[in-house]
C-alpha cells in the first residue's frame, strides 16, 4: 500500500484510530509487564538476601 503523505499514512485509510490505538495498548502492556517483572525480581532478591519470606 502506498501513501502520498504522512497524513494519509497516519489515517490508515480511515482505520488509523484502531491501528495506532492497538499499537499504543500493546506498548503500554509491554512497558507495564517489564515494570512489574522488575518489581518481582527486586522483591525476590530482597527476600533471598533476608533469608526468605517470613
mmCIF entry with sequence, helices, sheets and N, C-alpha, C, O atoms, coordinates in Angstrom:
data_MODEL
# 
_entry.id   MODEL 
# 
_entity.id                         1 
_entity.type                       polymer 
_entity.pdbx_number_of_molecules   1 
# 
_entity_poly.entity_id                      1 
_entity_poly.type                           'polypeptide(L)' 
_entity_poly.nstd_linkage                   no 
_entity_poly.nstd_monomer                   no 
_entity_poly.pdbx_seq_one_letter_code       
;(UNK)(UNK)(UNK)(UNK)(UNK)(UNK)(UNK)(UNK)(UNK)(UNK)(UNK)(UNK)(UNK)(UNK)(UNK)(UNK)
(UNK)(UNK)(UNK)(UNK)(UNK)(UNK)(UNK)(UNK)(UNK)(UNK)(UNK)(UNK)(UNK)(UNK)(UNK)(UNK)
(UNK)(UNK)(UNK)(UNK)(UNK)(UNK)(UNK)(UNK)(UNK)(UNK)(UNK)(UNK)(UNK)(UNK)(UNK)(UNK)
(UNK)(UNK)(UNK)(UNK)(UNK)(UNK)
;
_entity_poly.pdbx_seq_one_letter_code_can   XXXXXXXXXXXXXXXXXXXXXXXXXXXXXXXXXXXXXXXXXXXXXXXXXXXXXX 
_entity_poly.pdbx_strand_id                 A 
# 
loop_
_entity_poly_seq.entity_id 
_entity_poly_seq.num 
_entity_poly_seq.mon_id 
_entity_poly_seq.hetero 
1 1  UNK n 
1 2  UNK n 
1 3  UNK n 
1 4  UNK n 
1 5  UNK n 
1 6  UNK n 
1 7  UNK n 
1 8  UNK n 
1 9  UNK n 
1 10 UNK n 
1 11 UNK n 
1 12 UNK n 
1 13 UNK n 
1 14 UNK n 
1 15 UNK n 
1 16 UNK n 
1 17 UNK n 
1 18 UNK n 
1 19 UNK n 
1 20 UNK n 
1 21 UNK n 
1 22 UNK n 
1 23 UNK n 
1 24 UNK n 
1 25 UNK n 
1 26 UNK n 
1 27 UNK n 
1 28 UNK n 
1 29 UNK n 
1 30 UNK n 
1 31 UNK n 
1 32 UNK n 
1 33 UNK n 
1 34 UNK n 
1 35 UNK n 
1 36 UNK n 
1 37 UNK n 
1 38 UNK n 
1 39 UNK n 
1 40 UNK n 
1 41 UNK n 
1 42 UNK n 
1 43 UNK n 
1 44 UNK n 
1 45 UNK n 
1 46 UNK n 
1 47 UNK n 
1 48 UNK n 
1 49 UNK n 
1 50 UNK n 
1 51 UNK n 
1 52 UNK n 
1 53 UNK n 
1 54 UNK n 
# 
_struct_asym.id          A 
_struct_asym.entity_id   1 
# 
loop_
_struct_conf.conf_type_id 
_struct_conf.id 
_struct_conf.pdbx_PDB_helix_id 
_struct_conf.beg_label_comp_id 
_struct_conf.beg_label_asym_id 
_struct_conf.beg_label_seq_id 
_struct_conf.pdbx_beg_PDB_ins_code 
_struct_conf.end_label_comp_id 
_struct_conf.end_label_asym_id 
_struct_conf.end_label_seq_id 
_struct_conf.pdbx_end_PDB_ins_code 
_struct_conf.beg_auth_comp_id 
_struct_conf.beg_auth_asym_id 
_struct_conf.beg_auth_seq_id 
_struct_conf.end_auth_comp_id 
_struct_conf.end_auth_asym_id 
_struct_conf.end_auth_seq_id 
_struct_conf.pdbx_PDB_helix_class 
_struct_conf.details 
_struct_conf.pdbx_PDB_helix_length 
HELX_P HELX_P1 AA1 UNK A 6  ? UNK A 11 ? UNK A 6  UNK A 11 1 ? 6  
HELX_P HELX_P2 AA2 UNK A 12 ? UNK A 14 ? UNK A 12 UNK A 14 5 ? 3  
HELX_P HELX_P3 AA3 UNK A 16 ? UNK A 49 ? UNK A 16 UNK A 49 1 ? 34 
# 
_struct_conf_type.id          HELX_P 
_struct_conf_type.criteria    ? 
_struct_conf_type.reference   ? 
# 
loop_
_atom_site.group_PDB 
_atom_site.id 
_atom_site.type_symbol 
_atom_site.label_atom_id 
_atom_site.label_alt_id 
_atom_site.label_comp_id 
_atom_site.label_asym_id 
_atom_site.label_entity_id 
_atom_site.label_seq_id 
_atom_site.pdbx_PDB_ins_code 
_atom_site.Cartn_x 
_atom_site.Cartn_y 
_atom_site.Cartn_z 
_atom_site.occupancy 
_atom_site.B_iso_or_equiv 
_atom_site.pdbx_formal_charge 
_atom_site.auth_seq_id 
_atom_site.auth_comp_id 
_atom_site.auth_asym_id 
_atom_site.auth_atom_id 
_atom_site.pdbx_PDB_model_num 
ATOM 1   N N  . UNK A 1 1  ? 0.846   -1.159  0.000  1.00 0.00 ? 1  UNK A N  1 
ATOM 2   C CA . UNK A 1 1  ? 0.000   0.000   0.000  1.00 0.00 ? 1  UNK A CA 1 
ATOM 3   C C  . UNK A 1 1  ? 0.900   1.233   0.000  1.00 0.00 ? 1  UNK A C  1 
ATOM 4   O O  . UNK A 1 1  ? 1.900   1.278   0.716  1.00 0.00 ? 1  UNK A O  1 
ATOM 5   N N  . UNK A 1 2  ? 0.549   2.209   -0.787 1.00 0.00 ? 2  UNK A N  1 
ATOM 6   C CA . UNK A 1 2  ? 1.335   3.431   -0.910 1.00 0.00 ? 2  UNK A CA 1 
ATOM 7   C C  . UNK A 1 2  ? 0.519   4.621   -0.442 1.00 0.00 ? 2  UNK A C  1 
ATOM 8   O O  . UNK A 1 2  ? -0.675  4.722   -0.722 1.00 0.00 ? 2  UNK A O  1 
ATOM 9   N N  . UNK A 1 3  ? 1.179   5.522   0.276  1.00 0.00 ? 3  UNK A N  1 
ATOM 10  C CA . UNK A 1 3  ? 0.535   6.737   0.759  1.00 0.00 ? 3  UNK A CA 1 
ATOM 11  C C  . UNK A 1 3  ? 1.222   7.934   0.139  1.00 0.00 ? 3  UNK A C  1 
ATOM 12  O O  . UNK A 1 3  ? 2.427   7.906   -0.110 1.00 0.00 ? 3  UNK A O  1 
ATOM 13  N N  . UNK A 1 4  ? 0.464   8.980   -0.111 1.00 0.00 ? 4  UNK A N  1 
ATOM 14  C CA . UNK A 1 4  ? 1.002   10.188  -0.727 1.00 0.00 ? 4  UNK A CA 1 
ATOM 15  C C  . UNK A 1 4  ? 1.487   11.203  0.289  1.00 0.00 ? 4  UNK A C  1 
ATOM 16  O O  . UNK A 1 4  ? 2.175   12.157  -0.076 1.00 0.00 ? 4  UNK A O  1 
ATOM 17  N N  . UNK A 1 5  ? 1.148   11.022  1.547  1.00 0.00 ? 5  UNK A N  1 
ATOM 18  C CA . UNK A 1 5  ? 1.576   11.958  2.587  1.00 0.00 ? 5  UNK A CA 1 
ATOM 19  C C  . UNK A 1 5  ? 1.566   11.250  3.932  1.00 0.00 ? 5  UNK A C  1 
ATOM 20  O O  . UNK A 1 5  ? 1.024   10.155  4.079  1.00 0.00 ? 5  UNK A O  1 
ATOM 21  N N  . UNK A 1 6  ? 2.180   11.905  4.904  1.00 0.00 ? 6  UNK A N  1 
ATOM 22  C CA . UNK A 1 6  ? 2.190   11.360  6.261  1.00 0.00 ? 6  UNK A CA 1 
ATOM 23  C C  . UNK A 1 6  ? 0.783   11.329  6.843  1.00 0.00 ? 6  UNK A C  1 
ATOM 24  O O  . UNK A 1 6  ? 0.440   10.427  7.606  1.00 0.00 ? 6  UNK A O  1 
ATOM 25  N N  . UNK A 1 7  ? -0.024  12.313  6.481  1.00 0.00 ? 7  UNK A N  1 
ATOM 26  C CA . UNK A 1 7  ? -1.405  12.331  6.981  1.00 0.00 ? 7  UNK A CA 1 
ATOM 27  C C  . UNK A 1 7  ? -2.178  11.100  6.517  1.00 0.00 ? 7  UNK A C  1 
ATOM 28  O O  . UNK A 1 7  ? -2.927  10.503  7.290  1.00 0.00 ? 7  UNK A O  1 
ATOM 29  N N  . UNK A 1 8  ? -1.994  10.722  5.251  1.00 0.00 ? 8  UNK A N  1 
ATOM 30  C CA . UNK A 1 8  ? -2.660  9.517   4.736  1.00 0.00 ? 8  UNK A CA 1 
ATOM 31  C C  . UNK A 1 8  ? -2.128  8.267   5.431  1.00 0.00 ? 8  UNK A C  1 
ATOM 32  O O  . UNK A 1 8  ? -2.885  7.345   5.737  1.00 0.00 ? 8  UNK A O  1 
ATOM 33  N N  . UNK A 1 9  ? -0.820  8.246   5.677  1.00 0.00 ? 9  UNK A N  1 
ATOM 34  C CA . UNK A 1 9  ? -0.233  7.103   6.368  1.00 0.00 ? 9  UNK A CA 1 
ATOM 35  C C  . UNK A 1 9  ? -0.808  6.967   7.771  1.00 0.00 ? 9  UNK A C  1 
ATOM 36  O O  . UNK A 1 9  ? -1.201  5.875   8.181  1.00 0.00 ? 9  UNK A O  1 
ATOM 37  N N  . UNK A 1 10 ? -0.858  8.073   8.507  1.00 0.00 ? 10 UNK A N  1 
ATOM 38  C CA . UNK A 1 10 ? -1.381  8.031   9.871  1.00 0.00 ? 10 UNK A CA 1 
ATOM 39  C C  . UNK A 1 10 ? -2.874  7.723   9.905  1.00 0.00 ? 10 UNK A C  1 
ATOM 40  O O  . UNK A 1 10 ? -3.359  7.123   10.864 1.00 0.00 ? 10 UNK A O  1 
ATOM 41  N N  . UNK A 1 11 ? -3.601  8.124   8.877  1.00 0.00 ? 11 UNK A N  1 
ATOM 42  C CA . UNK A 1 11 ? -5.042  7.854   8.820  1.00 0.00 ? 11 UNK A CA 1 
ATOM 43  C C  . UNK A 1 11 ? -5.325  6.393   8.503  1.00 0.00 ? 11 UNK A C  1 
ATOM 44  O O  . UNK A 1 11 ? -6.389  5.883   8.853  1.00 0.00 ? 11 UNK A O  1 
ATOM 45  N N  . UNK A 1 12 ? -4.382  5.704   7.838  1.00 0.00 ? 12 UNK A N  1 
ATOM 46  C CA . UNK A 1 12 ? -4.525  4.279   7.502  1.00 0.00 ? 12 UNK A CA 1 
ATOM 47  C C  . UNK A 1 12 ? -5.868  3.967   6.833  1.00 0.00 ? 12 UNK A C  1 
ATOM 48  O O  . UNK A 1 12 ? -6.539  2.996   7.182  1.00 0.00 ? 12 UNK A O  1 
ATOM 49  N N  . UNK A 1 13 ? -6.238  4.796   5.885  1.00 0.00 ? 13 UNK A N  1 
ATOM 50  C CA . UNK A 1 13 ? -7.474  4.539   5.146  1.00 0.00 ? 13 UNK A CA 1 
ATOM 51  C C  . UNK A 1 13 ? -8.722  4.647   6.014  1.00 0.00 ? 13 UNK A C  1 
ATOM 52  O O  . UNK A 1 13 ? -9.728  4.001   5.724  1.00 0.00 ? 13 UNK A O  1 
ATOM 53  N N  . UNK A 1 14 ? -8.675  5.433   7.050  1.00 0.00 ? 14 UNK A N  1 
ATOM 54  C CA . UNK A 1 14 ? -9.825  5.599   7.934  1.00 0.00 ? 14 UNK A CA 1 
ATOM 55  C C  . UNK A 1 14 ? -9.788  4.704   9.161  1.00 0.00 ? 14 UNK A C  1 
ATOM 56  O O  . UNK A 1 14 ? -10.657 4.805   10.027 1.00 0.00 ? 14 UNK A O  1 
ATOM 57  N N  . UNK A 1 15 ? -8.789  3.825   9.247  1.00 0.00 ? 15 UNK A N  1 
ATOM 58  C CA . UNK A 1 15 ? -8.677  2.910   10.384 1.00 0.00 ? 15 UNK A CA 1 
ATOM 59  C C  . UNK A 1 15 ? -7.522  3.258   11.306 1.00 0.00 ? 15 UNK A C  1 
ATOM 60  O O  . UNK A 1 15 ? -7.124  2.447   12.142 1.00 0.00 ? 15 UNK A O  1 
ATOM 61  N N  . UNK A 1 16 ? -6.983  4.457   11.159 1.00 0.00 ? 16 UNK A N  1 
ATOM 62  C CA . UNK A 1 16 ? -5.817  4.868   11.940 1.00 0.00 ? 16 UNK A CA 1 
ATOM 63  C C  . UNK A 1 16 ? -6.038  4.818   13.434 1.00 0.00 ? 16 UNK A C  1 
ATOM 64  O O  . UNK A 1 16 ? -5.146  4.414   14.179 1.00 0.00 ? 16 UNK A O  1 
ATOM 65  N N  . UNK A 1 17 ? -7.218  5.222   13.886 1.00 0.00 ? 17 UNK A N  1 
ATOM 66  C CA . UNK A 1 17 ? -7.501  5.196   15.320 1.00 0.00 ? 17 UNK A CA 1 
ATOM 67  C C  . UNK A 1 17 ? -7.373  3.778   15.876 1.00 0.00 ? 17 UNK A C  1 
ATOM 68  O O  . UNK A 1 17 ? -6.817  3.582   16.957 1.00 0.00 ? 17 UNK A O  1 
ATOM 69  N N  . UNK A 1 18 ? -7.880  2.801   15.149 1.00 0.00 ? 18 UNK A N  1 
ATOM 70  C CA . UNK A 1 18 ? -7.820  1.406   15.607 1.00 0.00 ? 18 UNK A CA 1 
ATOM 71  C C  . UNK A 1 18 ? -6.400  0.854   15.512 1.00 0.00 ? 18 UNK A C  1 
ATOM 72  O O  . UNK A 1 18 ? -5.930  0.167   16.418 1.00 0.00 ? 18 UNK A O  1 
ATOM 73  N N  . UNK A 1 19 ? -5.722  1.162   14.406 1.00 0.00 ? 19 UNK A N  1 
ATOM 74  C CA . UNK A 1 19 ? -4.368  0.656   14.198 1.00 0.00 ? 19 UNK A CA 1 
ATOM 75  C C  . UNK A 1 19 ? -3.419  1.232   15.233 1.00 0.00 ? 19 UNK A C  1 
ATOM 76  O O  . UNK A 1 19 ? -2.741  0.488   15.941 1.00 0.00 ? 19 UNK A O  1 
ATOM 77  N N  . UNK A 1 20 ? -3.369  2.560   15.324 1.00 0.00 ? 20 UNK A N  1 
ATOM 78  C CA . UNK A 1 20 ? -2.431  3.187   16.253 1.00 0.00 ? 20 UNK A CA 1 
ATOM 79  C C  . UNK A 1 20 ? -2.860  2.985   17.698 1.00 0.00 ? 20 UNK A C  1 
ATOM 80  O O  . UNK A 1 20 ? -2.019  2.917   18.594 1.00 0.00 ? 20 UNK A O  1 
ATOM 81  N N  . UNK A 1 21 ? -4.155  2.889   17.925 1.00 0.00 ? 21 UNK A N  1 
ATOM 82  C CA . UNK A 1 21 ? -4.632  2.576   19.274 1.00 0.00 ? 21 UNK A CA 1 
ATOM 83  C C  . UNK A 1 21 ? -4.180  1.197   19.722 1.00 0.00 ? 21 UNK A C  1 
ATOM 84  O O  . UNK A 1 21 ? -3.820  1.000   20.882 1.00 0.00 ? 21 UNK A O  1 
ATOM 85  N N  . UNK A 1 22 ? -4.199  0.245   18.799 1.00 0.00 ? 22 UNK A N  1 
ATOM 86  C CA . UNK A 1 22 ? -3.739  -1.115  19.108 1.00 0.00 ? 22 UNK A CA 1 
ATOM 87  C C  . UNK A 1 22 ? -2.257  -1.123  19.447 1.00 0.00 ? 22 UNK A C  1 
ATOM 88  O O  . UNK A 1 22 ? -1.826  -1.779  20.394 1.00 0.00 ? 22 UNK A O  1 
ATOM 89  N N  . UNK A 1 23 ? -1.483  -0.383  18.657 1.00 0.00 ? 23 UNK A N  1 
ATOM 90  C CA . UNK A 1 23 ? -0.051  -0.282  18.951 1.00 0.00 ? 23 UNK A CA 1 
ATOM 91  C C  . UNK A 1 23 ? 0.161   0.371   20.315 1.00 0.00 ? 23 UNK A C  1 
ATOM 92  O O  . UNK A 1 23 ? 1.022   -0.065  21.079 1.00 0.00 ? 23 UNK A O  1 
ATOM 93  N N  . UNK A 1 24 ? -0.603  1.396   20.624 1.00 0.00 ? 24 UNK A N  1 
ATOM 94  C CA . UNK A 1 24 ? -0.468  2.077   21.910 1.00 0.00 ? 24 UNK A CA 1 
ATOM 95  C C  . UNK A 1 24 ? -0.797  1.174   23.084 1.00 0.00 ? 24 UNK A C  1 
ATOM 96  O O  . UNK A 1 24 ? -0.080  1.166   24.085 1.00 0.00 ? 24 UNK A O  1 
ATOM 97  N N  . UNK A 1 25 ? -1.876  0.415   22.967 1.00 0.00 ? 25 UNK A N  1 
ATOM 98  C CA . UNK A 1 25 ? -2.262  -0.504  24.045 1.00 0.00 ? 25 UNK A CA 1 
ATOM 99  C C  . UNK A 1 25 ? -1.198  -1.586  24.229 1.00 0.00 ? 25 UNK A C  1 
ATOM 100 O O  . UNK A 1 25 ? -0.864  -1.943  25.359 1.00 0.00 ? 25 UNK A O  1 
ATOM 101 N N  . UNK A 1 26 ? -0.665  -2.109  23.123 1.00 0.00 ? 26 UNK A N  1 
ATOM 102 C CA . UNK A 1 26 ? 0.366   -3.143  23.225 1.00 0.00 ? 26 UNK A CA 1 
ATOM 103 C C  . UNK A 1 26 ? 1.642   -2.582  23.840 1.00 0.00 ? 26 UNK A C  1 
ATOM 104 O O  . UNK A 1 26 ? 2.278   -3.247  24.657 1.00 0.00 ? 26 UNK A O  1 
ATOM 105 N N  . UNK A 1 27 ? 2.022   -1.371  23.459 1.00 0.00 ? 27 UNK A N  1 
ATOM 106 C CA . UNK A 1 27 ? 3.202   -0.748  24.052 1.00 0.00 ? 27 UNK A CA 1 
ATOM 107 C C  . UNK A 1 27 ? 3.014   -0.539  25.548 1.00 0.00 ? 27 UNK A C  1 
ATOM 108 O O  . UNK A 1 27 ? 3.927   -0.806  26.331 1.00 0.00 ? 27 UNK A O  1 
ATOM 109 N N  . UNK A 1 28 ? 1.841   -0.066  25.952 1.00 0.00 ? 28 UNK A N  1 
ATOM 110 C CA . UNK A 1 28 ? 1.555   0.133   27.373 1.00 0.00 ? 28 UNK A CA 1 
ATOM 111 C C  . UNK A 1 28 ? 1.614   -1.194  28.131 1.00 0.00 ? 28 UNK A C  1 
ATOM 112 O O  . UNK A 1 28 ? 2.150   -1.250  29.238 1.00 0.00 ? 28 UNK A O  1 
ATOM 113 N N  . UNK A 1 29 ? 1.071   -2.253  27.548 1.00 0.00 ? 29 UNK A N  1 
ATOM 114 C CA . UNK A 1 29 ? 1.102   -3.573  28.198 1.00 0.00 ? 29 UNK A CA 1 
ATOM 115 C C  . UNK A 1 29 ? 2.536   -4.086  28.331 1.00 0.00 ? 29 UNK A C  1 
ATOM 116 O O  . UNK A 1 29 ? 2.897   -4.654  29.362 1.00 0.00 ? 29 UNK A O  1 
ATOM 117 N N  . UNK A 1 30 ? 3.345   -3.892  27.307 1.00 0.00 ? 30 UNK A N  1 
ATOM 118 C CA . UNK A 1 30 ? 4.735   -4.345  27.364 1.00 0.00 ? 30 UNK A CA 1 
ATOM 119 C C  . UNK A 1 30 ? 5.531   -3.563  28.408 1.00 0.00 ? 30 UNK A C  1 
ATOM 120 O O  . UNK A 1 30 ? 6.333   -4.142  29.141 1.00 0.00 ? 30 UNK A O  1 
ATOM 121 N N  . UNK A 1 31 ? 5.310   -2.250  28.475 1.00 0.00 ? 31 UNK A N  1 
ATOM 122 C CA . UNK A 1 31 ? 6.005   -1.448  29.485 1.00 0.00 ? 31 UNK A CA 1 
ATOM 123 C C  . UNK A 1 31 ? 5.553   -1.819  30.886 1.00 0.00 ? 31 UNK A C  1 
ATOM 124 O O  . UNK A 1 31 ? 6.378   -1.905  31.796 1.00 0.00 ? 31 UNK A O  1 
ATOM 125 N N  . UNK A 1 32 ? 4.257   -2.041  31.078 1.00 0.00 ? 32 UNK A N  1 
ATOM 126 C CA . UNK A 1 32 ? 3.747   -2.435  32.392 1.00 0.00 ? 32 UNK A CA 1 
ATOM 127 C C  . UNK A 1 32 ? 4.309   -3.792  32.804 1.00 0.00 ? 32 UNK A C  1 
ATOM 128 O O  . UNK A 1 32 ? 4.688   -3.982  33.960 1.00 0.00 ? 32 UNK A O  1 
ATOM 129 N N  . UNK A 1 33 ? 4.364   -4.730  31.872 1.00 0.00 ? 33 UNK A N  1 
ATOM 130 C CA . UNK A 1 33 ? 4.893   -6.060  32.193 1.00 0.00 ? 33 UNK A CA 1 
ATOM 131 C C  . UNK A 1 33 ? 6.359   -5.982  32.599 1.00 0.00 ? 33 UNK A C  1 
ATOM 132 O O  . UNK A 1 33 ? 6.765   -6.630  33.564 1.00 0.00 ? 33 UNK A O  1 
ATOM 133 N N  . UNK A 1 34 ? 7.154   -5.204  31.885 1.00 0.00 ? 34 UNK A N  1 
ATOM 134 C CA . UNK A 1 34 ? 8.567   -5.093  32.254 1.00 0.00 ? 34 UNK A CA 1 
ATOM 135 C C  . UNK A 1 34 ? 8.722   -4.406  33.606 1.00 0.00 ? 34 UNK A C  1 
ATOM 136 O O  . UNK A 1 34 ? 9.603   -4.768  34.385 1.00 0.00 ? 34 UNK A O  1 
ATOM 137 N N  . UNK A 1 35 ? 7.885   -3.432  33.888 1.00 0.00 ? 35 UNK A N  1 
ATOM 138 C CA . UNK A 1 35 ? 7.925   -2.753  35.190 1.00 0.00 ? 35 UNK A CA 1 
ATOM 139 C C  . UNK A 1 35 ? 7.594   -3.725  36.320 1.00 0.00 ? 35 UNK A C  1 
ATOM 140 O O  . UNK A 1 35 ? 8.313   -3.787  37.318 1.00 0.00 ? 35 UNK A O  1 
ATOM 141 N N  . UNK A 1 36 ? 6.504   -4.486  36.166 1.00 0.00 ? 36 UNK A N  1 
ATOM 142 C CA . UNK A 1 36 ? 6.107   -5.414  37.224 1.00 0.00 ? 36 UNK A CA 1 
ATOM 143 C C  . UNK A 1 36 ? 7.075   -6.584  37.350 1.00 0.00 ? 36 UNK A C  1 
ATOM 144 O O  . UNK A 1 36 ? 7.268   -7.101  38.451 1.00 0.00 ? 36 UNK A O  1 
ATOM 145 N N  . UNK A 1 37 ? 7.686   -7.014  36.248 1.00 0.00 ? 37 UNK A N  1 
ATOM 146 C CA . UNK A 1 37 ? 8.689   -8.078  36.312 1.00 0.00 ? 37 UNK A CA 1 
ATOM 147 C C  . UNK A 1 37 ? 9.908   -7.603  37.102 1.00 0.00 ? 37 UNK A C  1 
ATOM 148 O O  . UNK A 1 37 ? 10.469  -8.356  37.897 1.00 0.00 ? 37 UNK A O  1 
ATOM 149 N N  . UNK A 1 38 ? 10.310  -6.359  36.880 1.00 0.00 ? 38 UNK A N  1 
ATOM 150 C CA . UNK A 1 38 ? 11.441  -5.807  37.629 1.00 0.00 ? 38 UNK A CA 1 
ATOM 151 C C  . UNK A 1 38 ? 11.103  -5.700  39.119 1.00 0.00 ? 38 UNK A C  1 
ATOM 152 O O  . UNK A 1 38 ? 11.953  -5.975  39.966 1.00 0.00 ? 38 UNK A O  1 
ATOM 153 N N  . UNK A 1 39 ? 9.881   -5.306  39.440 1.00 0.00 ? 39 UNK A N  1 
ATOM 154 C CA . UNK A 1 39 ? 9.473   -5.244  40.855 1.00 0.00 ? 39 UNK A CA 1 
ATOM 155 C C  . UNK A 1 39 ? 9.509   -6.631  41.498 1.00 0.00 ? 39 UNK A C  1 
ATOM 156 O O  . UNK A 1 39 ? 9.976   -6.787  42.626 1.00 0.00 ? 39 UNK A O  1 
ATOM 157 N N  . UNK A 1 40 ? 9.008   -7.647  40.763 1.00 0.00 ? 40 UNK A N  1 
ATOM 158 C CA . UNK A 1 40 ? 9.034   -9.012  41.304 1.00 0.00 ? 40 UNK A CA 1 
ATOM 159 C C  . UNK A 1 40 ? 10.469  -9.503  41.499 1.00 0.00 ? 40 UNK A C  1 
ATOM 160 O O  . UNK A 1 40 ? 10.771  -10.180 42.482 1.00 0.00 ? 40 UNK A O  1 
ATOM 161 N N  . UNK A 1 41 ? 11.357  -9.155  40.548 1.00 0.00 ? 41 UNK A N  1 
ATOM 162 C CA . UNK A 1 41 ? 12.756  -9.571  40.657 1.00 0.00 ? 41 UNK A CA 1 
ATOM 163 C C  . UNK A 1 41 ? 13.412  -8.939  41.882 1.00 0.00 ? 41 UNK A C  1 
ATOM 164 O O  . UNK A 1 41 ? 14.102  -9.620  42.641 1.00 0.00 ? 41 UNK A O  1 
ATOM 165 N N  . UNK A 1 42 ? 13.199  -7.650  42.071 1.00 0.00 ? 42 UNK A N  1 
ATOM 166 C CA . UNK A 1 42 ? 13.780  -6.973  43.231 1.00 0.00 ? 42 UNK A CA 1 
ATOM 167 C C  . UNK A 1 42 ? 13.246  -7.547  44.537 1.00 0.00 ? 42 UNK A C  1 
ATOM 168 O O  . UNK A 1 42 ? 13.991  -7.712  45.502 1.00 0.00 ? 42 UNK A O  1 
ATOM 169 N N  . UNK A 1 43 ? 11.947  -7.851  44.560 1.00 0.00 ? 43 UNK A N  1 
ATOM 170 C CA . UNK A 1 43 ? 11.345  -8.420  45.769 1.00 0.00 ? 43 UNK A CA 1 
ATOM 171 C C  . UNK A 1 43 ? 11.919  -9.809  46.060 1.00 0.00 ? 43 UNK A C  1 
ATOM 172 O O  . UNK A 1 43 ? 12.169  -10.149 47.216 1.00 0.00 ? 43 UNK A O  1 
ATOM 173 N N  . UNK A 1 44 ? 12.127  -10.607 45.014 1.00 0.00 ? 44 UNK A N  1 
ATOM 174 C CA . UNK A 1 44 ? 12.680  -11.949 45.194 1.00 0.00 ? 44 UNK A CA 1 
ATOM 175 C C  . UNK A 1 44 ? 14.117  -11.881 45.699 1.00 0.00 ? 44 UNK A C  1 
ATOM 176 O O  . UNK A 1 44 ? 14.494  -12.641 46.590 1.00 0.00 ? 44 UNK A O  1 
ATOM 177 N N  . UNK A 1 45 ? 14.926  -10.973 45.137 1.00 0.00 ? 45 UNK A N  1 
ATOM 178 C CA . UNK A 1 45 ? 16.297  -10.826 45.606 1.00 0.00 ? 45 UNK A CA 1 
ATOM 179 C C  . UNK A 1 45 ? 16.339  -10.341 47.047 1.00 0.00 ? 45 UNK A C  1 
ATOM 180 O O  . UNK A 1 45 ? 17.170  -10.801 47.830 1.00 0.00 ? 45 UNK A O  1 
ATOM 181 N N  . UNK A 1 46 ? 15.454  -9.417  47.405 1.00 0.00 ? 46 UNK A N  1 
ATOM 182 C CA . UNK A 1 46 ? 15.407  -8.922  48.783 1.00 0.00 ? 46 UNK A CA 1 
ATOM 183 C C  . UNK A 1 46 ? 15.009  -10.039 49.730 1.00 0.00 ? 46 UNK A C  1 
ATOM 184 O O  . UNK A 1 46 ? 15.572  -10.155 50.818 1.00 0.00 ? 46 UNK A O  1 
ATOM 185 N N  . UNK A 1 47 ? 14.047  -10.864 49.335 1.00 0.00 ? 47 UNK A N  1 
ATOM 186 C CA . UNK A 1 47 ? 13.625  -11.975 50.191 1.00 0.00 ? 47 UNK A CA 1 
ATOM 187 C C  . UNK A 1 47 ? 14.749  -12.988 50.347 1.00 0.00 ? 47 UNK A C  1 
ATOM 188 O O  . UNK A 1 47 ? 14.946  -13.533 51.433 1.00 0.00 ? 47 UNK A O  1 
ATOM 189 N N  . UNK A 1 48 ? 15.488  -13.247 49.270 1.00 0.00 ? 48 UNK A N  1 
ATOM 190 C CA . UNK A 1 48 ? 16.592  -14.201 49.342 1.00 0.00 ? 48 UNK A CA 1 
ATOM 191 C C  . UNK A 1 48 ? 17.720  -13.644 50.220 1.00 0.00 ? 48 UNK A C  1 
ATOM 192 O O  . UNK A 1 48 ? 18.350  -14.379 50.981 1.00 0.00 ? 48 UNK A O  1 
ATOM 193 N N  . UNK A 1 49 ? 17.958  -12.357 50.102 1.00 0.00 ? 49 UNK A N  1 
ATOM 194 C CA . UNK A 1 49 ? 19.017  -11.715 50.900 1.00 0.00 ? 49 UNK A CA 1 
ATOM 195 C C  . UNK A 1 49 ? 18.659  -11.725 52.385 1.00 0.00 ? 49 UNK A C  1 
ATOM 196 O O  . UNK A 1 49 ? 19.539  -11.852 53.236 1.00 0.00 ? 49 UNK A O  1 
ATOM 197 N N  . UNK A 1 50 ? 17.362  -11.592 52.697 1.00 0.00 ? 50 UNK A N  1 
ATOM 198 C CA . UNK A 1 50 ? 16.916  -11.541 54.089 1.00 0.00 ? 50 UNK A CA 1 
ATOM 199 C C  . UNK A 1 50 ? 16.648  -12.932 54.670 1.00 0.00 ? 50 UNK A C  1 
ATOM 200 O O  . UNK A 1 50 ? 16.196  -13.043 55.810 1.00 0.00 ? 50 UNK A O  1 
ATOM 201 N N  . UNK A 1 51 ? 16.914  -13.976 53.918 1.00 0.00 ? 51 UNK A N  1 
ATOM 202 C CA . UNK A 1 51 ? 16.722  -15.326 54.425 1.00 0.00 ? 51 UNK A CA 1 
ATOM 203 C C  . UNK A 1 51 ? 15.368  -15.920 54.161 1.00 0.00 ? 51 UNK A C  1 
ATOM 204 O O  . UNK A 1 51 ? 14.955  -16.846 54.859 1.00 0.00 ? 51 UNK A O  1 
ATOM 205 N N  . UNK A 1 52 ? 14.667  -15.416 53.176 1.00 0.00 ? 52 UNK A N  1 
ATOM 206 C CA . UNK A 1 52 ? 13.359  -15.943 52.828 1.00 0.00 ? 52 UNK A CA 1 
ATOM 207 C C  . UNK A 1 52 ? 12.243  -15.101 53.403 1.00 0.00 ? 52 UNK A C  1 
ATOM 208 O O  . UNK A 1 52 ? 12.451  -14.276 54.293 1.00 0.00 ? 52 UNK A O  1 
ATOM 209 N N  . UNK A 1 53 ? 11.060  -15.328 52.878 1.00 0.00 ? 53 UNK A N  1 
ATOM 210 C CA . UNK A 1 53 ? 9.908   -14.559 53.349 1.00 0.00 ? 53 UNK A CA 1 
ATOM 211 C C  . UNK A 1 53 ? 9.475   -15.071 54.714 1.00 0.00 ? 53 UNK A C  1 
ATOM 212 O O  . UNK A 1 53 ? 9.528   -16.272 54.980 1.00 0.00 ? 53 UNK A O  1 
ATOM 213 N N  . UNK A 1 54 ? 9.055   -14.177 55.557 1.00 0.00 ? 54 UNK A N  1 
ATOM 214 C CA . UNK A 1 54 ? 8.676   -14.505 56.925 1.00 0.00 ? 54 UNK A CA 1 
ATOM 215 C C  . UNK A 1 54 ? 7.194   -14.805 57.000 1.00 0.00 ? 54 UNK A C  1 
ATOM 216 O O  . UNK A 1 54 ? 6.679   -15.105 58.077 1.00 0.00 ? 54 UNK A O  1 
# 
